[in-house]
Amino acid sequence: MKIERFEDIEAWQLARELTQKVYRLTKKPGFSKDYGLKKQIQDATGSSMHNIAEGFDSETNPEFIRFLRYAKRSCTEVQSELYVALDEAYISSDEFKDTYELARRTRAAVRGFINYLDKYEKHKATNR
């Protein structure tokens, strides 16, 4: 499949799903009142999605990869913040596991895309 728009990128699609899930969780009664954690986890999940989109408009693959690395780190941040939400009983164990796994899958998709672009750049460099 040819990627013509950032919306075509599987990692962005997963990041969008993760963002939707996190926003739903942060509307829960206890979570919604913890303004610091709520903002932090929403910012992190949004960052994963937005960095993929922003990186798509990069002029070069190495620059795109830089944005993808930010997106990947944001997924890890979401996973860490989910522990706080679990420890504070803002989310259930099942909600934690489900959302943590989606963040893991998103992170893996971003990492796979980074690897793909990196291999493409190396292949391009050796065939000059």
N, C-alpha and C positions, 0 to 999 in steps of 0.2 A: 504494500500500500504506500502510495506516495503521500508525503506530508506536505500539504499546501497551506494549512492554517494551524495555529497553535492548538486549536480545538481537536485536531487530528491526532495529537500526541497522546498515546495511552497513559503516560505518566501524568499528564495534565488532567485527563479524565478521572483518574484515580484521586488526584489531589483535590479536584472539585468535589468528588463524592466524600472525601475525608472532611473537607471544609463544611459541607452540608451537615454531616453527622455531628461534627463538633459544635456547630451553631445550634443544632437541636438540643444537644446535651447541656449547653450553657444556658438554655432557657429554663432548665429545671429549677425549682424553688431555691434550694440552698446554693446551687452553683451561680445562679443569676445575681445573687447578692454579694458574692466574692468578686468585686469589681477588678481587683488586681489580677487574679488568676484567670478570670473570664477574658479580660483584654489580652493577656499574655498568650493564652492558648488560641484565641481567635486570630491574633496577629501572626502566630507561628504557622497555623494551618493555612491562612491566607497567603503568607509568604511563600509557602511551598508551591501553591498554585500560580501566584503572580510572577515568581521568578522564572518559572518555566515559560510562561507567556512572554515576559520581557526578554528573556534570553533568545527566544525564537527570532526576534528582530535584530539580533546581533549581526554584525557584519562578517564575523568569522566563526568557525566551529570552536576554536579555543576560547573565544569570548562566551559563546553559548555554553560551553562546558563549565565555565566559571559560574554562570548563573544557575546551572543545574546543580552544581555542588552546594550552592546556597539553599536550593530547594531541598536537597537531600538532608542537609543539616537541620532544616526546619522540621522535617518529618521526625527526626530524632528528638528534637525539642518537644514536639507534641507528645511523643511517647513518654518522656520524662514528666511532663505536666499532667498527663493522665494518672500517674502515680499519686500526685498530690490530690487530684480530684477523688481518687479511690480512697486514699487515706483519710480524707475529710468527709467521706461518705456522701459525696455529691453525686456519685455514679455507683451503679451496682458492679459486682464482679463480672457479670456477663457483659455489661456495657463496656467495661474496661477492656476485657479480652477482645471483643468485637472491634472496637475502635483502635486498639493497639495493633491488632492484626492488619487492619486496613492501612494504618500508618506504615507498618512494616512492608506491606505489598507495594505501597506507593513509593517508599524509599528504594525498594528493590527495582521497581520499574525505572526510576530515575537513574539509579546506578547502572542498569542495563543500557539505557540510552547513552549515558556518558561513555561506557565501554565501546558501544557501537561507533559513536562519533570519534573517539580516540583512535580506534582501529582504522577508521576511514582516513583520518589525518595521517597516520603512520604509513598506510598503504599509498596514499597520494605522494608523500615525501619520498618513498623508495622508488616510485615509478616516474620520477622527473627526469 
